[in-house]
Amino acid sequence: MDKQNTREILQKHNLVRTSCRQSIISAIVGAGTAVSEEEIKTMVEGSYDRTTFYRTFKTLIENGIIHKIVVDNHLVKYALSESEKEAVE
């Protein structure tokens, strides 16, 4: 996913563009399927502290950019919300 698409998604939701937000969105889109936090951490460039990482997830979920998928009641994965998929196609 190019940076322009992530900018458009964040701008559409009136969110400030941060490298962490862009990296997480790009990692999820690049994976092409739902991914866990650990998988995203390995794909994201830069090292973000735990608080920043989890606050970013919370913000992206609250704004409907990504959503959680609970697998077998213990594994949580994340995927781009349907409403945002058109921005990356």
Backbone hydrogen bonds, N-H to C=O, Kabsch-Sander energy under -0.5 kcal/mol:
donor,donor_aa,acceptor,acceptor_aa,energy
5,N,2,D,-0.6
6,T,2,D,-1.4
7,R,3,K,-2.5
8,E,4,Q,-2.3
9,I,5,N,-2.3
10,L,6,T,-2.5
11,Q,7,R,-2.8
12,K,8,E,-2.4
13,H,9,I,-1.1
14,N,11,Q,-1.8
15,L,10,L,-2.9
18,T,16,V,-0.7
22,Q,18,T,-2.5
23,S,19,S,-2.5
24,I,20,C,-2.4
25,I,21,R,-2.3
26,S,22,Q,-2.6
27,A,23,S,-2.4
28,I,24,I,-2.3
29,V,25,I,-2.5
30,G,26,S,-2.8
31,A,27,A,-1.6
32,G,28,I,-1.0
32,G,29,V,-0.6
35,V,78,Y,-2.3
37,E,76,V,-0.6
40,I,36,S,-2.3
41,K,37,E,-2.8
42,T,38,E,-1.7
43,M,39,E,-1.1
43,M,40,I,-0.6
44,V,40,I,-2.0
48,Y,46,G,-0.6
53,F,49,D,-2.5
54,Y,50,R,-2.6
55,R,51,T,-2.5
56,T,52,T,-2.2
57,F,53,F,-1.8
58,K,54,Y,-2.3
59,T,55,R,-2.5
60,L,56,T,-2.6
61,I,57,F,-2.4
62,E,58,K,-2.8
63,N,59,T,-1.7
64,G,61,I,-1.8
65,I,60,L,-2.4
66,I,60,L,-1.2
67,H,79,A,-2.3
69,I,77,K,-2.8
71,V,69,I,-0.6
71,V,75,L,-4.0
72,D,70,V,-0.5
74,H,71,V,-1.8
75,L,71,V,-2.4
76,V,74,H,-0.5
77,K,69,I,-3.0
78,Y,35,V,-3.1
79,A,67,H,-1.8
81,S,65,I,-2.7
84,E,81,S,-1.7
85,K,81,S,-0.9
85,K,82,E,-0.8
86,E,82,E,-0.6
87,A,84,E,-1.0
88,V,84,E,-0.6
88,V,85,K,-0.9
89,E,85,K,-0.8
